[in-house]
């Protein structure tokens, strides 16, 4: 049994003690043992063997399961092991709206964040034919959700988080886009606009853009009518054109709000749906709160991240290398671990349990990328770094897909699988021929396998690794962590690569270390674009830019993101509304996916 202390920093131990430690656990190895044994209960045979293997996977932070798994597995508490959910369609009547609110409250009470598409709610000022009342619009109802979230999770060291999305052709899109200009409202929401290829084409052409809403039964079809595939519809439905705007003016308004307040982000929904391995069965219009998992109604995030620094051999040496074989082996075992989580987890709602078991989505990703690059002597913004990151992600992808095929042979494929449709998807078309052949022959256990989450809190737990695929924020920083009593505590922290450099006798900073503010913003896009083809879900990535960036350059980043085939884009510019990353003010102006919001 190992005796060395796995914690190198006070903050890491503090996070374990306040968020993941179960009563009576003497050290984090006991936490890993609890989690490994709990997850192995999903196995029919050789549970002790699988528990030992899962423990070895967790040991020394090689694999970091999502925070809900670390906190809840084996605890006996009535909690879910899934970090986040996308909730069901919100029907456009008051009874269903408040039923959806109740479902969200129950889900958050169990520890899950939630995502919603509010596009189904009729725009403000329109008349509901059934009651004759005038609609107040989706943004007004979002305030009710925000208050619910604040109330349900009013105490504790974990903030609630929600994602709200709205179509770019919804008549209330401007109100949605500008909603968070007031720093006091909707603080528990992240906002993203569903941006279609047709809208981008209209922006390019400086064309008119109709804002529309579906005709309901009995409503007069006065004025222009167009057909659209609306949220919740399986076919195109007639929609009344309520007004028309210039596409370019609306695009500028979206990005001006993002420039001024860091929100909304954008979701490139056509790219998301073209790539979806279940494109014939579901249409995806929203994501979990941090954006790495586009999900259907009642879909859930079953997340875990492989720590790339744990697979670097001879760090800082001339012959330093990433052990891809060991990474692949760990990825295969992590797939089994996350697949087992589906079977041992509780679910706040039966609809969530049915969806999870029907498609068996998981989201295996990587974290510590930037630190691993430093250990290998590679500059984050370099072609060799992007090539290495791409090889690592393809290794994880191929190992994960092979493991899921093996699990299908052993335990059966996911019930929703239609092999020919699956293989016809955009993502499956990029898989190696032998993996495609394996799916055609044996099926596959999981509909989706890969996602790159922010991994913020769990990376801090693992001695302040660089989060996800983000660059190193700073070699030295002060981190403010939310306490169970609602107060904040500041901790001085060093980046993991710096700690290891000094442990190896180095002085100052490692030669390859580049802080985020020193990077060109395009470097962020380039890294995300290098990895996205190997990820079947999506990538949570924030592009940090300087406060004085020109708006034209800021706007160009979003256009580049779409052109590169990314599934979404979030750019953070320090601003008076949300402040600066890692330096949130003491007030309630908290960006809901900041470090205190455990999105992982």
N, C-alpha and C positions, 0 to 999 in steps of 0.2 A: 504494500500500500504506500502510495506517495505521501511524503510528509511536508514538502515545501508548501509555502503559502501561495496560492494562485493569484492573490490580489497584490498588485504592485502600487496601488493608490488608495488613499482613504475614501475617495468618492465611490470607487467600485464596491468596496465593502459596504459603504453606507447604502448604496442602491440595493445590494443583495438583502441587507438587514431590513430595509423599509418596504421593499416591494416583492421580493421573491422568497424570503426565508419563511419556512413554516415553523410553528411553535416547537421548540425543543431541538431544532437542527443545530448541531454544534459548528458546522462549517458548510461551505457550498457543496462539498462532495456529498454530504447527506442530502442536499437538495437534488443534486444530479441523480443520486440513487433513488430517491422518491419518485422523480419524474420517469426514470427508466423503467422502474418496476410497474408504475401505473400504466404507462403506454403499452408495455409488453402484455398486459392483460387482454389485449385484443387478439393475441395469438392463440390458436387452438392447441398447438403442441410446443414443447420446449420453451415455455415462458421464461424460465430461469436463464436459459441460454440467450434468448433475445434481450432480456433485461441486462445481462452482462455486456452484450454487444452495444446496446444503446448507451449504457454508462460509458463505455470506452469512447463512443462517438462524442459524448458531451464533455468528457474529461479535458481539462486545460483549455476549455472554450473552443474546441475544434469545430463544433456545431452549436449554433445558438438558436434554440427553438423560439418561436414567438413568445412574447412576455406572458400572455395568458396561459400558455402551456407551462412555463416555468413556475408561475404563481399558483396555478390551479390543479395541475395533475397530481393525483394522489392526496390532495388536501381534504377530500370529503366535503368540501364546500359546494353549495349549489351555484356553480359558476360554469360558464362555457370556456372551452379551451381555444376558441376561435377569437381572433382579435377584432375582426370587423365583419359587418354584414351589409349587403344592399337589401333594402326592405322591399315589400311588395308595392305594386302599382297603387297610387293614391287615386281612387275614383272621385269624380267631381261632384260629390254631394256631402253634406255636412256630417252625416252619420258615418260614412266611410272615411272621411278625413280624420275624424277623432278616433276611429278604430285604428287607423294607421298610426296616429299619435300614441295610442296605448301600446301597440306592438313595439314601437320604437322605445318607449319607456321601459317595457319589460326586458327588451334586449340589452339596453344600457345598464339596467340594474344587475344583469348577469355578467357585466364586464365587457360587452362588445360595443364598438363604435358602429355607426350606421351611415349609409348613403341613400340618397333619395333623388329621383327625377321628379321635379315639380311641374313638368311640362303638361301634365294631364289636367291641371287646375285652370279653369277659364280665366281669361285676362280681366283685370280690374275695369269696372265700368260697364261690362256686358251684363245682360239680363238673363237670369236663369229662367227658362220657360216654365219649368214645373212649379216654381214658387213665386215668380214675378219679382224676386229680389235682385239687387244689383251686386255682382261679384266684387270682392275686395282684392282679388288677385293672389297669385302664389306667394309673393314676397310677404304679404300680410300674414299668411299662415306660417311662413318660416319663422316669424317672431315667436309664435306659440311653441314651435319645436325648440327654439333657442332657450326659452324660459323653462321648458320641461327638462332640457339637458342640464341646465344650471341647477335645477332643483334636485333631480335624481342623483347627481354627482356633486353635491355642494360641499362635500368634505372628502378628505383622502388625498393621497399623493399621485393620483392619476386623474387627469382632466378628461371629461367626456369630449368626444369629437364626432362631428357629422360632416358629410359631404352633401352639398346641394348642387344639382345641375339643372340647366334649362336650355332648351333648344334655341339655336340662333335665329329661328323664324317665329318664335313665340312673341305675341304682341307686347308682353311685359319685359322683354329682354333688356331694355334700357334701365328700367327700375331695378332689375336684378343685378345688372352690371355695376350700378352706382350704389348698391345697397350698403356697402361697407365703407363708404366715404365717411360716414359717421362712426367715429372710433368706439362709440358706446353700444353699438348694436351688432347682433349676429356674431358675437365673439366665439361661439362654439361651433360655427360653421366654417368649412372651406367651401368656396364657390368655384365652379367651373362651367364654362359655356360649351355646349355641344356644337362644335364647328364642323360643318359638312364640306365635302369637296365642292358641292355646288355653290356654297357661300364663298369659298376661296376663289372659285372661278368668277363669281360676280364681283368680288373685290378687284381681281385683276382687270376685269373689263369696265370697272367703274359703272356697273349696271344698277338698275333698280332692284330692290330686294323686298318681296312681299312678306308681311307679317301676318300669320294665319292661325286659325284655330278650327278644329273639327266641328262640323255641323252635328248637332245632337238631334235625336228623333223629334220631329215636330217643329224644328226651327225653320223659319223661312230662308230660302237660299237667295236672299237679296244681295246684289252686288256680285263681284267676281268670285268664282269658285275654282280652286285647284285641287289636285289630288296629292296627298302626301302619306308616306309611311309614318304614322304618328306613334308615339310611345304607347305600348300596349296593344297595338293593332298588328295583325299578321299580314294584312294586305293594305294597299293604298286606300285612304279614305277621303271623302270630299271635305275640303276645308275652305272656310270663308276667308277671303282676304279682307282684313280689317283696316289695314293701311299699308303704305309702301314707303320705304326709306332707301337712301342710297347705301349700297353695300359697303362702300369704302368708308363712308361716314360712320356707320355702325362699327366696323372693324376698328377704326381709330378710337371710337368711344370705349370699346372693350379694352384696348391696349392702354389708353390714357388712364383708365381706372387701375389697371394692373401696374402701371408706372407710378401712380400716386399712392396706391394702397397695398401693393403686392398681390392683389386679387382683382378679378377672377383669373384662374388658370384656364387653359383650353384643353378640351378633349377632341382629338381628331377621330370622330366616331366612325367614319367610313373606313379608315385605316384599321381601327379596332375590329370592326365586323368582318372585313375582308380576311383578316388574319385568323379569326376565331375558328378553332377546330370544331365547334358546334354551331357554325353559322347557319345551317339549315334548320336548327331547332330553336334558336334564341337570337334576339336582337339586343345588343348591349348598349345602354345609354348612360350609365353612371358607374361609379367606382366606389371602392372603400375610401375612407377619409384621406388617405395619403396617395391614392391614385395608382398603386401598383397592381391592383386587381380589378379589371372591369368585370362586373358580375350581373347576372340576371336577377329577377325577383327572388328574394330570399336566399340568394347565394352568399357564401361565407368564405373568409380568408383563413386558411390553415397554413401558417407561415413558419419558415425557418431559414437560417442563413449559415452558409459555410464560411468560416473565418480563413480567408486566404493566407494570412500571415502564418497560420499554423502549418502550412504546407510549403513554406520557403525553407530550402536546405542551404546551409552555410550563409546566413544573412550577412550582408555588407562585404562578403569576400568576392574576389575576382571570379570565382566559379559558382557564385550564388545561382540557384535555380528554383523554379516552382515544380514541385513533385506532382505532375499531372496524373500519374497512375494512382497515387494515394488520394488525390482529390476526387478522382472518379470513383474509387472504392467507397469513400465517405459519402459521396452523392448517392450512390446506390442504396446504402444503408439508411441515409436520411429520408429517401423516398418511402421505404418501408415504415420508418418511424412516423412520418406525417400521415401516411395512409392509415396506420393504426389509430392515430389521434381521432380520425373521423368516427371510429367505432367506440372509443372510450369517452368522448366528450359528451357533456350535456348540451342541450339546445334550448334557448329561451322559448322557441315556438316550434310546433310540429312541422310547419311548412319549411322551416330551416333544416330540420332533420331530414325531411324527405328530399329536399334539393341536394343536400350534401351527400347523401347516400346514393342518390340517383346518378350523379355525375362524378363524385369523388374528386373534386378539384383540390389540388394542393399548390403551394407556392414556394418552391425551394429556390433560394437565391444565394448571393455572395455578399460578404461585407469585408471591410478592411482592405479593399482594393488599393487605395492610395498608399496606405502603409506598406502593403506587400511590394508595391512598385519601388518605394524607397529602399526597402530591404534588398531589392534586386538591383539597385543603382539606376533605376529608370525614371526619367522625368515624366510626370503625369501627362504633360502636353507634348508628347512625342509619338511618332509612328511606331517605334518598337514597343512603347507602353500600350498603345491601343491594340497592337497585334497580339501581345501577350495576354491582355485582358480578354480579347476575343477568343483566343485558344482556350483560356481557362473556362469561359462561359460555354463554349462548344463542348468541352470535356464534360462539364456538369450536365449539359443538355443530353448528350448521347448516353451518358451513364444513367441518367434519370429515366430516359425513355426505355432503355434496355431493361432496367429494373422493373419498370411498370409493366412491360410485356411479360417478364418472368412472373410477376405477381398475378397477372391475368391467367397465366397457365396454372398457377398454384391455387388461387382463390377465386378466380373469375373476373371478367372484365366489368367495367362500370355499366350499370343497367341501361343507360341511355345511348350506348355505343351503336352507331350504324357505320360499319367499317368503311364502306365506299365513300360516304359523305365526309367522314373524318379525314380520310386520305386526300380528298379533293380540296381541303381547306388551304388557305394561303400558307399557314405555318407548316402544316404537314408536308407540303410540297418541297420544303427546304430540308427535310430530314434525309439522312443518308439512305441509299436504297435498301441496305440490309435491315434497317430499322422499319422502313415502310413495309418491307416484306414480312417482318415479324408481326406487325400490327395486322396485316391482311390475314396472316395465318392463325395467330393466337389471340388477337384482340389486345386490349390495353386496359390496365386497372384504373387509370385516372384520366379524366377528360383534359385536364391541364396540369402541368407539373412545375412550371418555372415562373418566378416573379422576383424582382429585386426591390425589396422593401427599404424604407429609410434606415431601419435597424439602429435607431438612435440610442435608445436606452439600453438595449442589450449590448451594443458596442461599447457603451460607456461602462457597463458591468464588466466587460472583457478587457478592462484596463485601458479604456479610452482609445479603442480602435477608431480609425477613420470610418465613418458611417456609410454603409452600402457602397455605392460607386462614387460617392462624393470625394472631392479632393480634401486634403487635410485643411481643416479650418484655420488652425494656428498651432505653432509648435508649443506655445504656452498660452494658457487662457484661464479665465475665471468662469466657472459654471455655476449658475444659480439653479438649485434643485428644489422643487416643491415638496414640502413636508406634509405628513398626515394631518397636521393641524391647520393647513392652509397657508402657513408662512413659507418663506424661502430661506435657504441656507446656501452661502457661497463657498465654493471649493476651488482652490488653485489646482489646475490640472496640466499635465504634460502629455503630448501626443505619444501614442504607444511606440512609434518608430524612434522617437527621441529617447524614450526610456531604455529601449533595447540597445540603441547606439551607445549610450553611456554605460550600460551594463557590459558592453564589449570593449570598454576603455576609450570610447570616442569622446572628443571634446567639442562643445558647441552643438551644432545641428548636423545631421547626416547630409552629405553633399547633394543628394538628389531631392531633398525635401523642398517642396514649393508650396507655399500657403495659398489658400483659395483666392485671396485678394490680389495675388500676383499673376493670376492666370487670365488670359484673354477669355471672355465669355464663350467664344466659339469652341474653346477646348472642352467645355462642358458638353456642348452639343455633339462634338466629335466622338467623345467617349460613349455617350448614350447611344449614338447611332452605330458605333462599332458593336455594341452588345445586343441591341434590340432584335436583330434577326434571329438570335438564338434563344429568345425569351417568348414563350407562348402567351403569357399574361402580359404584363407591362412592367415599366421601370419607374420607380419613384425617384425623381431627380429634380433638384432645385438649382437653377442657374443663378449664382450670386453675381451681381454687378455693382459697380460703384454708384454712389448717389448722383454723381455728376455725368452719368452716361447720357449721351444725346438721345432724344426720343426716337429719331430715325434709326439709330443703331439698335435700340431696344426693340423696336417693331420688327426689324430685320431678323432678329433671333427667332421670332415665332414663325416667320415665313420660311426660314431655313429649316426649322424643326419639321414643318409639314413636308417640305421638299425632301427631307432625309428619310421620310417614312416613319417618324416617331409617332407614338400613340397619344402623346400629350405634351404639354409644355408649361412649366411654371418658372417664372423669373422673379427673383427677389431683389428689389432695390430698396436700400434703407430709406425710410420715410417717416413722417411724423405720426402716421396712424398706427403702424405695427412696430416701429422702432427698428432696431438692428438685431440680427440673429445673435443669439446667446446673451443678449443684454436687454431682456424684456423689462419694462418698467414695473414698479411694484403695484401699479393699479391693475384693473381687470382687463387691460388692453393686451390680452394674451392671444397670440396666434395659435389656433387650436392644434396645430401639429408642431409646436415647439418642443424643446427637449423635455419639458415636464409632461407632455402628452405622449404616453407610451404607444406609439403607432406600431410597434413591433412586438 
